[in-house]
């Protein structure tokens, strides 16, 4: 018998691989998920999940379950050596449907994602199996993997995705080395249970002699991270007495229970290529970030959401295989921006000298006296917003151009059934044409040129009653939330929204017919040379 065939094999059942497998399952793509460990992780690792990742959990269909294990909407307080606050980050804006900063525990998230896979008969999971080797040609990838008893089995797939972490065997087999920096700094991580915190915010101890961060978590969990001094060894700081001393000096509850303690060295590194032939890398397998911005896992989940719909479109034949070349093109720049953010935050936490620390604190205290600057830091406006400037998109000119390549905000809307839901619930799982207009009849007439194209038509109005009209779903909500400060002068326009909620094109209602032709040309280009095929005024 010939080896079994799967359109996609995902290796690695961490948050990235599990999210990718769930999204592929929702798209109806037969998928094999291979994980060398017998279970998902059972110890704390990542502890911060942001609004974008929660939005992806919404797309996965599991956000309500995930939120039961999340402490939402916390902030950060940066303290000097005298424990005085010189910078407070307390974001209150909800842009993508969820609070911007949230605490969670990775074992609970992975457990929910693994259980979620049971919804799909066409998704096969093999925990305790180890990938031995693979080889690819122009049409497929052949893999040999070993079951827990040591028996080998071969499978074939159209696409192999390596989500197998920082020490990725798939990346190594491709001959790719991570490029960037490995830092000499070592940090002690201590995870606690039964550890109530004095406040629900993260406390950042910006002390040049001992930088430390204390992160609260759900269900009275808490994490402490301490920077080691040059002369300290891992063995000395992991000693029970030393750990107890550090915890007590930084406000840990006296009866806290230690569930994990380890020393790590952080990295800021990216693979030179994320796709080689039919093999693709995602998550820590292709990028590693310092922990200070809490974006390592979240970046991997962004990878999964970008990649899942593209794999599904290529496998189903709706789009050509060159679509997958846009994955690295769209994601790599944002990953670099998030790594740089983490490095900047690390320099604030651990200044190189007392003078540098004093100047940093003085700068933030001075800026805090100016409301726009205080709002910039307090609302986390310094966090790079997800955007790509090249990839699967239509060229756009004029005031709408700044919207293309952006992740659209997600306001609450009222449906024709009278339900209050987040916008993505209405947009569905595929492409959508979202019109921000009060003239529903005009748009309905123009949108007939999109007949036969698998795109859902949605109109967002500011007022009046939601309804269904001539093939359109008309909802009511605050359309200004979708434009924000990007194009405040624009009052009516149409957004072509991708399945991952990024804007592929933005244009006036008058250009709806031309945009349909250009979109068809863009889809056709994925079978040849993918490029911006048109410029919409």
N, C-alpha and C positions, 0 to 999 in steps of 0.2 A: 504494500500500500504506500502511496506517496504521502509525504508529511502533510499534516493539516495546514490549511491556509487561513490566515486572518488578514483583513485589510490593514489593520494597525496592531503592532505589538508595542506596548509601553513597558519599559523596564524601570522599576523603582516605584514603590507605593508610599512615597512621602506626600506632602500636601500638593505638590505640582502634579505628580503622576496620578494621584487619586482624583484630583479635579479634572484633569484631562480625560481620564477614563469615564467619569460621570458625564461630562459634556458630550463625548463621543457616543455614549449610550443614549443620551437624549436625542441625538441626531440619527439614531438607528444604525450606527456603524458597528459591525462585529469587531470586537476588540479583545485582545489578550493582555492581561496585566500580570507581570512577573515580578515577584519580590523575594529576595534571598532570605529575609528574616521570616520567622514563623508567624509573626503578628505585626500590626502597626506599632509605632513607638509607644512605650509604656512609661516613659520618663519625660519631664518637661524639657522642651527645647525652645522653639519660638514662643514668644509670649505676647506679641502685639499683632493685631489684625486691623487693617485700616478700612476706610469706607469703600474703596474700590474692590477689595477682596470680598467684603460682605455683599457687594453688588453682584460679584461673580457667584457667590453662594446662592443668591436669589436666582440667577440664571440656571444654576444646578438644580434648583427646586428644594433646597434644604435650609434656607436662611432662617426659617422660624425655629427649626431644631437647633441650629448653630447658636442663635441668639440666647437660647436658654442657658448656655454655658459661657456667655460673654459678659464682661463688665464694660458697659458702653460709656463713651464720652468722658474720658478722664483727661487731665492736663498734666503739665510739668512745672515744677518750681526749681529754679536754679539757685543754689545757695553758695555763699562764700565760706571761707574757713571759720567764720564766726556764726555760721548758720543763718545769716540774713539773706533774704530773697532779693536778688538783683534782676531777675527776669522771670516772668510768669507767662506760660503758654497755656491758654484755656480756650480752645476753639469751640465756638457755639454754632457756627454756620453748618448747615446740612446741605451739601451740594449734590451729592450722588445718591441721596436717599437714606444715608446712615451717618452716624457720628464719625468724625474724622479719625479719632484715636480710640482704640478699644483693647481691653486685656482679655486674653483667653489662655487655654492650655492645649498644647498641640495633641496630646493623647486623645482628648475628647473630640477635637475636630477630625482627626484621622479616623477615629472609630465611627463617627457619623458618616463620613464620606465612604468608608468601606461598606457600611450597612446600606448606604444609598445605592451601591452597585447591584444589590440584590433585586432592584426594580427591573433589571434588564437581563432577559434570557440570553441575549446576544453578546453579553460581556462575560468573559471567563477570567477568573482570578486564580493564580497559583502562588500561594505564599509558601515559603520554605524552598522554593526552586531557585537555582543559581544559573545565570547565563554563563555558558562556557566559552562560546565563540560564535561568530557570525561572519558571513561573507555575502557580498552584494554584487548584482550585475545590473544591467540597464532596466530590467523589468521587475526584480524582486530582491528580497533579502532572505537568506536561509540562516536559521539559528539552531544551535544545539544547546539545550538547557537540561539540568539535572534535578530530579525530584528529591525529596528529603531522604529517600532510601538509597540514593546514589545511582538510580537508573537514568540513562540519558534518553532524551526524546528530541526529535527534530520537528521544527515548524517552519513555515514560510509566511512571509508577509509582504505587502506592498510598501509599507513604511514602518521603520523602526524608530521609536522615540526614546532616547536615553534621559530618564529623569532619575538617574542613579547617584546623585549627590556629588559632593566635592571631590571624592576620590573615584569618580566615574570610570569604570572599566571600559565603557563604550567610547568615551572621549580618548582614553589612552590607546585603544585599538585603532582609532582613526589617526593617531599620531599627532594629536593636538595638545599643546601645552598651554595652560592658563597664563596670560600675560598681565603684568601689573606688579603690585607690591605685596610682599609678606612682611609685616611689621614686627619689630623686635619686642614690642610691648606684649606683656602677658597679663591676663586678667583671670581672677578667681570668680567663678560663678557659684552661688549658693542658692538653691531653691528650697523654699520653706512651705510647710502646711501648718494649719492651726496658728496662723500668724496675723492677727488683726493689725492693720496699719493705722497710724494717727490721722491720715487723710487719704482720700481716694486718688490723689495725684502722685505722679512719679516725682521723687526727690532726687535731684542731681547735685551731688556734693562736689563742687568745683574747687577742690583743695589740691594745690600742687604737690603736697606731701603724700596724699592718698586720695586720688579721684575715686569716686564711688557713685553708683546709681542704684536706687531702690525702687523697684517697680511693683505696684500692687496688682493683684490678680483676683479672679473670682473665687468665691468660697473660701475666703481667708487664706489664699495662697499669696506668696510674695517672693520676688527674686532680688538678690543683691549681687552686684558686680563690683569687684575691687581691683584696682590696678596694682600690680606687683611692683616693688622696687627692684632695682637692678641686682642687688645682692641677695634677694630672696629666692629660694628654690621652691619648686612646686611642692616638694615633700613638707617643707617647713610651713607653708601657708595652709596646706590641707590638714595639718594637725588639728585635733579636736580643740585644744586650748586656744590656738590662734584664731580659728574660725569663730569660736565663741566670743573672743575679745573684739574682733572686728564687727560682729553683729551687734554686740552691746553698745559699742561706740557710735553706731549709726542708727540706733533707735529700733532695733528689732524687738518684737514682743518677747519677754523672757522665756516663755514656755513654748516657743516655736519649735516645730519638729523639722529637722533637716532631712530632705528626701533625695537630694543630689548635691554634690560638690565636685567641681572639676576646674582645671586650669586650661585655658585656650589661648592661642595666638591668632589675631584676626588678620584677614586678607582683604585686599581690594584688587580683584583680578577678573579678567574676562577672556573667554576663549576667542582665538582669532577667527574662527568660523563656527557657525551654529548648525550648518547643514552640509553634509558631504554625500552627494548622490541621494540615496534613499534613506539615509540615516540622519536624524535630527536630534539636537540636544536642547534641553529645557531646564530651567531652575538652576540649582547649585552646580549642575553638571557643566554649565557654560558661563556662570558668573557668580562671584563671591563678593559680599559686601561686609564692611565693618558693621557691628550691631547697633551703633549709636542712634541711627534713625529708625530702627525697627523695620527695615524694608527688605531684608533678605528673602523671607518666605513670601511676602507680598509680591515681590518682583517675579518669583516663580509662578504664582497664581496668575499674574498678568500674562506671562508667557503662555500658560495653558489656555486662557481664554482667547488669545490672539490666534493660537495654533489650531484649536479644536475645530472652529467653523471652516477654516481653510482646508484642513484634512478632509472633513466631511464633504465639502464642495468638490474637491478633486476626486475623491473616491466615488462619489455619486455621478460624476461626469458633468456636473453643472458648470464647473470651471476647469480650466486647464492646469497642468502640473506646475507651470511657471508661477502660479499664485503663491506657492510655498516659498519662492525666493523672497517674497516681501516680508516674511516672518522676522528674520534677522534685521532686515532693512528698517522695519518699523520699531522693533523693540530695543535694539542695541543702544541707540542714543539716549533713550530714557533711562536705561540701566546705568549708563555712565553718569548721568545727572544725579541719580539717587546715590550712587557710590560717593560722588563728590560731596553731596549733602551730608552723608554720614561722616566723612572725613572732617568737614568743617565743624560738625557738632562735637566730634571727638576732641578737636583742638580747644573748644570752649570748656569741655569737661575737664580735660587734662592739660592745662597750659604748660608750656615748656619751662617757664620760670615764674617767680613771684611777680616780677615786673610785668610780664605779659598778662598774667592773670589779673593784676590790678587794673591795667589798661583796658582789658576786655570788660571787666565789671563796670568801670567808669563809663565806657562807651554805651553799654546797654542801659545804665541808669540815666544817662543823658538823653538817649533816644526815647526812653520811656516817658519823658516829659512832653514829647511831641505826639499828639493823638494819632496821626497817620502811621508813624513808626511803631507806636505801641500796638496799634491794630494789626500791622503787618506781621509782627512776631506773635502776638496773642492769638490771632486767627490762623496761624500756620500758613500764611500766604507765601512764605519762603520755600515751601515744599514744591518742587517742580511738578507742574501739572502734566498729566500724560498727553503727549501730542507727537505725531509723526509728520514729517514734511515731505516724505516720498513713500510710495507704496501703492496699495490698491485704492486709488482715489482718482477723481476727475479734477483737472485743473480748473481753478475758479479765479475770477478777477473781481475787483471792486470790494465794497465793504464786507461782503460775505466771505471773502477769502480766508480771513483769520479763523473762521469756524471749521474749516476743512482739516481733518486729521486730529481733531479734538474729541475727547470723550465727552458726550453730551451730559449735562446735568439731568437729574431725575426728580422732577417735582411730583407731588401728589395730584391726581386728576380725578374727576368724577366721570364714571362710565355711563353709557346709556341705560344700564340697569340700576343706576343710582349708587353704585359702590364707590367708595373712596380707596383708590389703589395707587401704587407707584407706577410711573409711566411705562416702565419696561413690561409690566404685566399686560399692557395694551399692545405694545409693539410686537410681541411674539418672539419666536426663536430665529426668524430669518431676517432678510432685508426688509426695511420699511421706508415708506415715503411719508415724512411727517411735515404737514403744512401748518404753518403758523399764520392763520388768516381768519377773517370774519366772513369772507365771501365764499361760503361753502359751495354754492352752485357753480361759481366760476371755476373753482379748483376741480370740482367733480367733472366738469366738461373737459378741462385741460388734461386731467389725469387719465382719460380714456386712451391716450396714446401709450399708456403703460400696460394696457390689456395684454395678457399672455406672458408678461414678465412676472416672475414669482416675487412680488413685492407687496407687502401689506400697506394699504392706504389709510392714513390716520390724519385727522384734522384736530388741532388744538385751538380752541377758542377761549377768550377771556371770560365770557359770560354767556347768557342764554342757556337753553336746556341742551344737555348732551343727547345725541340721537344717532341713528344709523341712516345714511342717505346715499342712495345710488352707488352702493358698493363701498362706501366710506364708513369708517368708525369715527364719530365726532365726539370728542371728550372736552371737558371744561377744566381749565386750570390756569395757572399763572405762566403765560408764555414768556414773559420777561426773564423768568428764571433760566430759560434755555439760552438766552443771549447774554445776560449779565453785562459785564463791562467790555465784552469782546466786540459786540456790534450794537451798541445801545441806540444808534440812529435808525436801525432797520426795524420796521414795524411789521412787514409781512414778507415771508420767504418760505422756501421749501427745503428740507434737509433730507438727503438720502442717508439713512442710518444703517450701518452694517450690523451683523448679528452680535458683534462684540461691543456695540453701542458707540462706535466711533463714526464721525461724520465723513462719508465718502465724497459728498458734494453738497454745495449750498447754492441756491439760485432763486430767482424771482419766479412767481407763478407764471409769468409770461413766457418763461423759458422751459416749462415743463416738457413740452413736446420734443424740443431739441435735446434735453437732458436724457430722455428715454433712448434716443438714438445713440447718444454718446455712451450711455451705460452699457448698451448692447455691444458697442465697439470695444469698451473696456473689458467686458467679459470675454469677448472673442480674443482679445490680446493675450489672455492668460494661456492660450494655446500656442502663442508665438512669443514675440518680444514684448514683455509687459512694460508699458510706459504711460505717461499721461497722454491720453488720446485726444483731449479736447480742452478748450478753455471756455468756460461758461461765463458770460458777462453777469 
